[in-house]
Amino acid sequence: MNPKQTYRSGFVTLVGRPNVGKSTLLNQIVGQKVAIMSDKPQTTRNKIQAVYTTDHAQIVFLDTPGIHKPKHKLGDYMVKTATSTLNEVDLILFLIDVSEELGGGDRFIMKQFEGVNTPVFCVMNKIDLVRPEKLLEIIAQYKEEYDFAEFIPVSAKQGNNVQTLIDQILKRLPEGPQYYPEDQITDHPEQFIVAELIREKILHATYEEVPHSIAVQIEEMYVQDNGVVYIGAVIYVERDSQKGIIIGKQGSMLKEIGRQARMDIEALLGSRIFLELWVKVKKDWRNHDLVLRDLGFHKE
């Protein structure tokens, strides 16, 4: 680092409707999977803290659950988690999907910005899906709704214009310390990410009625004498029928989920793993405070 160059650092939160690409953008920025990706709504349930570090700056990202009108206690928790970060950060990235019309969901989120002093960037994602001239119309629409500090078009999936977004973020950050070591990309323990990787594979593999009803908890994780990492995980569902879907005929679905998860987990840990999965029913777990707390969804 140039001795005359000041070090900049700060906290940036990502908000937006479910499925606009927040996790994809986060993974693209840090260059590694720290947030799970799926085309199912409500994929992200916890604040995912990811860290982007250069020689002269550090950005700490919070990827929040998609803000939506909640239908149960878990949904209520997710929305409170997302909105609580808005005044605690240096910058807000409001992600929109330019391939979809501005609707009630986007307006509901922009309503949360009222009374917030934090500058907000409108990050226009999925530009690879629309004609360039369409972007000017979209910018005009959103300008009528809120006074955004910047409009930045990107394709999180392809990486288009993501570096421009990073450069604009860095310009807004104050002088500050390096909060995390340069080789650290998340503050979550490995067990959390392992559980999320398993949940991602379930989201990809199962029917529509299952994804919102699942949670994954790591019960055991340790290095065996032979150097292989043993991982024992429980997949919780709400109904017996969902348990049957996840296990599959003669255990075929559960084996496939385990096979796919094993590849990502081995890449994450850099070692061979032995993964054991169980499926258990916790009826209506998304509406029980005690169960939600056990699974890591803390109100505070």
Secondary structure, DSSP 8 states (H G I E B T S, - for coil): --TTS--EEEEEEEE-STTSSHHHHHHHHHTS--S---SSTT---S-EEEEEE-SSEEEEEEE-------SSHHHHHHHHHHHHTTTTSSEEEEEEETTS---HHHHHHHHHTTT--S-EEEEEE-GGGS-HHHHHHHHHHHHHH---SEEEE-BTTTTBTHHHHHHHHHHH--B----S-TT--BSS-HHHHHHHHHHHHHHHHS-TTSGGG-EEEEEEEEE-TTS-EEEEEEEEESSHHHHHHHH-GGGHHHHHHHHHHHHHHHHHHTS-EEEEEEEEE-TTGGG-HHHHHHTT----
